[in-house]
Amino acid sequence: ESVSVGLSTQRQLHHDPQSPRRSFLVSGAMAMGILSFQQAAKAVPMVSVDEFGIILRDSPLSVQVVEFSGPKSENVVVKLVDGTTFGIK
């Protein structure tokens, strides 16, 4: 009995004129979720200014480059010689 209800619900959705809109909205929401997840996966780990000071004090030759960006150079990304990348918060 519950199977026939499920099938009738599917038929109703299939014939519903708003079904393509719903499908589009659901697929769009899923795509946004995937993009958000990918951006989070690419997020750069952050260290504090004090932690970066310790790195500079203990192994200054390990720092390959420090990049400043943003309108006020407020974004700082550090790349170490071993390829590690992190930001300074």
PyMOL CGO cylinders between C-alpha atoms (Angstrom):
from pymol import cmd
from pymol.cgo import CYLINDER

trace = [
    CYLINDER, 0.00, 0.00, 0.00, 2.80, 2.44, 0.85, 0.3, 1, 1, 1, 1, 1, 1,
    CYLINDER, 2.80, 2.44, 0.85, 4.51, 1.59, -2.44, 0.3, 1, 1, 1, 1, 1, 1,
    CYLINDER, 4.51, 1.59, -2.44, 1.48, 2.70, -4.44, 0.3, 1, 1, 1, 1, 1, 1,
    CYLINDER, 1.48, 2.70, -4.44, 1.38, 5.96, -2.45, 0.3, 1, 1, 1, 1, 1, 1,
    CYLINDER, 1.38, 5.96, -2.45, 5.05, 6.54, -3.31, 0.3, 1, 1, 1, 1, 1, 1,
    CYLINDER, 5.05, 6.54, -3.31, 4.40, 5.89, -6.98, 0.3, 1, 1, 1, 1, 1, 1,
    CYLINDER, 4.40, 5.89, -6.98, 1.35, 8.16, -7.06, 0.3, 1, 1, 1, 1, 1, 1,
    CYLINDER, 1.35, 8.16, -7.06, 3.38, 10.90, -5.39, 0.3, 1, 1, 1, 1, 1, 1,
    CYLINDER, 3.38, 10.90, -5.39, 6.05, 10.51, -8.07, 0.3, 1, 1, 1, 1, 1, 1,
    CYLINDER, 6.05, 10.51, -8.07, 3.41, 10.70, -10.77, 0.3, 1, 1, 1, 1, 1, 1,
    CYLINDER, 3.41, 10.70, -10.77, 1.94, 13.84, -9.24, 0.3, 1, 1, 1, 1, 1, 1,
    CYLINDER, 1.94, 13.84, -9.24, 5.37, 15.47, -9.12, 0.3, 1, 1, 1, 1, 1, 1,
    CYLINDER, 5.37, 15.47, -9.12, 6.05, 14.42, -12.68, 0.3, 1, 1, 1, 1, 1, 1,
    CYLINDER, 6.05, 14.42, -12.68, 2.85, 16.04, -13.92, 0.3, 1, 1, 1, 1, 1, 1,
    CYLINDER, 2.85, 16.04, -13.92, 3.15, 19.05, -11.63, 0.3, 1, 1, 1, 1, 1, 1,
    CYLINDER, 3.15, 19.05, -11.63, 3.90, 22.16, -13.77, 0.3, 1, 1, 1, 1, 1, 1,
    CYLINDER, 3.90, 22.16, -13.77, 6.21, 23.43, -11.03, 0.3, 1, 1, 1, 1, 1, 1,
    CYLINDER, 6.21, 23.43, -11.03, 8.25, 20.21, -11.01, 0.3, 1, 1, 1, 1, 1, 1,
    CYLINDER, 8.25, 20.21, -11.01, 10.94, 21.51, -13.43, 0.3, 1, 1, 1, 1, 1, 1,
    CYLINDER, 10.94, 21.51, -13.43, 11.29, 24.62, -11.29, 0.3, 1, 1, 1, 1, 1, 1,
    CYLINDER, 11.29, 24.62, -11.29, 11.63, 22.51, -8.15, 0.3, 1, 1, 1, 1, 1, 1,
    CYLINDER, 11.63, 22.51, -8.15, 14.16, 20.28, -9.86, 0.3, 1, 1, 1, 1, 1, 1,
    CYLINDER, 14.16, 20.28, -9.86, 16.15, 23.32, -10.99, 0.3, 1, 1, 1, 1, 1, 1,
    CYLINDER, 16.15, 23.32, -10.99, 16.10, 24.84, -7.51, 0.3, 1, 1, 1, 1, 1, 1,
    CYLINDER, 16.10, 24.84, -7.51, 17.15, 21.60, -5.84, 0.3, 1, 1, 1, 1, 1, 1,
    CYLINDER, 17.15, 21.60, -5.84, 20.00, 21.02, -8.31, 0.3, 1, 1, 1, 1, 1, 1,
    CYLINDER, 20.00, 21.02, -8.31, 21.09, 24.65, -7.93, 0.3, 1, 1, 1, 1, 1, 1,
    CYLINDER, 21.09, 24.65, -7.93, 21.12, 24.35, -4.15, 0.3, 1, 1, 1, 1, 1, 1,
    CYLINDER, 21.12, 24.35, -4.15, 23.14, 21.15, -4.40, 0.3, 1, 1, 1, 1, 1, 1,
    CYLINDER, 23.14, 21.15, -4.40, 25.67, 22.83, -6.71, 0.3, 1, 1, 1, 1, 1, 1,
    CYLINDER, 25.67, 22.83, -6.71, 26.03, 25.73, -4.27, 0.3, 1, 1, 1, 1, 1, 1,
    CYLINDER, 26.03, 25.73, -4.27, 26.65, 23.26, -1.46, 0.3, 1, 1, 1, 1, 1, 1,
    CYLINDER, 26.65, 23.26, -1.46, 29.33, 21.50, -3.48, 0.3, 1, 1, 1, 1, 1, 1,
    CYLINDER, 29.33, 21.50, -3.48, 31.02, 24.79, -4.35, 0.3, 1, 1, 1, 1, 1, 1,
    CYLINDER, 31.02, 24.79, -4.35, 30.96, 25.86, -0.70, 0.3, 1, 1, 1, 1, 1, 1,
    CYLINDER, 30.96, 25.86, -0.70, 32.54, 22.56, 0.29, 0.3, 1, 1, 1, 1, 1, 1,
    CYLINDER, 32.54, 22.56, 0.29, 35.26, 22.95, -2.36, 0.3, 1, 1, 1, 1, 1, 1,
    CYLINDER, 35.26, 22.95, -2.36, 36.03, 26.47, -1.17, 0.3, 1, 1, 1, 1, 1, 1,
    CYLINDER, 36.03, 26.47, -1.17, 36.26, 25.26, 2.41, 0.3, 1, 1, 1, 1, 1, 1,
    CYLINDER, 36.26, 25.26, 2.41, 38.59, 22.47, 1.34, 0.3, 1, 1, 1, 1, 1, 1,
    CYLINDER, 38.59, 22.47, 1.34, 40.83, 25.04, -0.36, 0.3, 1, 1, 1, 1, 1, 1,
    CYLINDER, 40.83, 25.04, -0.36, 40.82, 27.35, 2.66, 0.3, 1, 1, 1, 1, 1, 1,
    CYLINDER, 40.82, 27.35, 2.66, 44.28, 28.30, 3.86, 0.3, 1, 1, 1, 1, 1, 1,
    CYLINDER, 44.28, 28.30, 3.86, 45.05, 27.41, 7.50, 0.3, 1, 1, 1, 1, 1, 1,
    CYLINDER, 45.05, 27.41, 7.50, 45.68, 30.45, 9.69, 0.3, 1, 1, 1, 1, 1, 1,
    CYLINDER, 45.68, 30.45, 9.69, 48.28, 31.15, 12.39, 0.3, 1, 1, 1, 1, 1, 1,
    CYLINDER, 48.28, 31.15, 12.39, 48.47, 34.07, 14.77, 0.3, 1, 1, 1, 1, 1, 1,
    CYLINDER, 48.47, 34.07, 14.77, 51.05, 36.84, 14.52, 0.3, 1, 1, 1, 1, 1, 1,
    CYLINDER, 51.05, 36.84, 14.52, 52.72, 35.42, 17.65, 0.3, 1, 1, 1, 1, 1, 1,
    CYLINDER, 52.72, 35.42, 17.65, 52.92, 31.94, 16.11, 0.3, 1, 1, 1, 1, 1, 1,
    CYLINDER, 52.92, 31.94, 16.11, 54.44, 33.39, 12.93, 0.3, 1, 1, 1, 1, 1, 1,
    CYLINDER, 54.44, 33.39, 12.93, 56.95, 35.27, 15.09, 0.3, 1, 1, 1, 1, 1, 1,
    CYLINDER, 56.95, 35.27, 15.09, 58.05, 31.95, 16.60, 0.3, 1, 1, 1, 1, 1, 1,
    CYLINDER, 58.05, 31.95, 16.60, 58.53, 30.48, 13.11, 0.3, 1, 1, 1, 1, 1, 1,
    CYLINDER, 58.53, 30.48, 13.11, 60.61, 33.49, 12.09, 0.3, 1, 1, 1, 1, 1, 1,
    CYLINDER, 60.61, 33.49, 12.09, 62.68, 33.30, 15.27, 0.3, 1, 1, 1, 1, 1, 1,
    CYLINDER, 62.68, 33.30, 15.27, 63.28, 29.54, 15.21, 0.3, 1, 1, 1, 1, 1, 1,
    CYLINDER, 63.28, 29.54, 15.21, 63.72, 28.93, 11.47, 0.3, 1, 1, 1, 1, 1, 1,
    CYLINDER, 63.72, 28.93, 11.47, 63.81, 32.12, 9.39, 0.3, 1, 1, 1, 1, 1, 1,
    CYLINDER, 63.81, 32.12, 9.39, 65.29, 30.31, 6.37, 0.3, 1, 1, 1, 1, 1, 1,
    CYLINDER, 65.29, 30.31, 6.37, 62.17, 28.11, 6.11, 0.3, 1, 1, 1, 1, 1, 1,
    CYLINDER, 62.17, 28.11, 6.11, 60.09, 31.09, 4.87, 0.3, 1, 1, 1, 1, 1, 1,
    CYLINDER, 60.09, 31.09, 4.87, 60.15, 31.29, 1.07, 0.3, 1, 1, 1, 1, 1, 1,
    CYLINDER, 60.15, 31.29, 1.07, 57.74, 34.20, 0.48, 0.3, 1, 1, 1, 1, 1, 1,
    CYLINDER, 57.74, 34.20, 0.48, 55.27, 36.40, 2.34, 0.3, 1, 1, 1, 1, 1, 1,
    CYLINDER, 55.27, 36.40, 2.34, 52.50, 37.87, 0.15, 0.3, 1, 1, 1, 1, 1, 1,
    CYLINDER, 52.50, 37.87, 0.15, 50.36, 40.84, 1.15, 0.3, 1, 1, 1, 1, 1, 1,
    CYLINDER, 50.36, 40.84, 1.15, 47.06, 41.46, -0.62, 0.3, 1, 1, 1, 1, 1, 1,
    CYLINDER, 47.06, 41.46, -0.62, 43.83, 43.37, -0.22, 0.3, 1, 1, 1, 1, 1, 1,
    CYLINDER, 43.83, 43.37, -0.22, 43.12, 47.11, -0.40, 0.3, 1, 1, 1, 1, 1, 1,
    CYLINDER, 43.12, 47.11, -0.40, 45.06, 47.73, 2.83, 0.3, 1, 1, 1, 1, 1, 1,
    CYLINDER, 45.06, 47.73, 2.83, 47.43, 44.74, 2.53, 0.3, 1, 1, 1, 1, 1, 1,
    CYLINDER, 47.43, 44.74, 2.53, 45.42, 43.12, 5.30, 0.3, 1, 1, 1, 1, 1, 1,
    CYLINDER, 45.42, 43.12, 5.30, 45.58, 39.60, 3.83, 0.3, 1, 1, 1, 1, 1, 1,
    CYLINDER, 45.58, 39.60, 3.83, 48.88, 37.84, 4.44, 0.3, 1, 1, 1, 1, 1, 1,
    CYLINDER, 48.88, 37.84, 4.44, 49.81, 34.45, 2.99, 0.3, 1, 1, 1, 1, 1, 1,
    CYLINDER, 49.81, 34.45, 2.99, 53.10, 32.76, 3.86, 0.3, 1, 1, 1, 1, 1, 1,
    CYLINDER, 53.10, 32.76, 3.86, 54.71, 30.01, 1.79, 0.3, 1, 1, 1, 1, 1, 1,
    CYLINDER, 54.71, 30.01, 1.79, 57.47, 27.90, 3.31, 0.3, 1, 1, 1, 1, 1, 1,
    CYLINDER, 57.47, 27.90, 3.31, 60.27, 26.25, 1.35, 0.3, 1, 1, 1, 1, 1, 1,
    CYLINDER, 60.27, 26.25, 1.35, 58.68, 22.83, 1.91, 0.3, 1, 1, 1, 1, 1, 1,
    CYLINDER, 58.68, 22.83, 1.91, 55.50, 24.02, 0.11, 0.3, 1, 1, 1, 1, 1, 1,
    CYLINDER, 55.50, 24.02, 0.11, 53.38, 24.59, 3.22, 0.3, 1, 1, 1, 1, 1, 1,
    CYLINDER, 53.38, 24.59, 3.22, 51.06, 27.59, 2.86, 0.3, 1, 1, 1, 1, 1, 1,
    CYLINDER, 51.06, 27.59, 2.86, 49.23, 29.43, 5.62, 0.3, 1, 1, 1, 1, 1, 1,
    CYLINDER, 49.23, 29.43, 5.62, 47.73, 32.80, 6.40, 0.3, 1, 1, 1, 1, 1, 1,
    CYLINDER, 47.73, 32.80, 6.40, 48.32, 35.15, 9.29, 0.3, 1, 1, 1, 1, 1, 1,
    CYLINDER, 48.32, 35.15, 9.29, 45.27, 36.25, 11.25, 0.3, 1, 1, 1, 1, 1, 1,
]
cmd.load_cgo(trace, "trace")
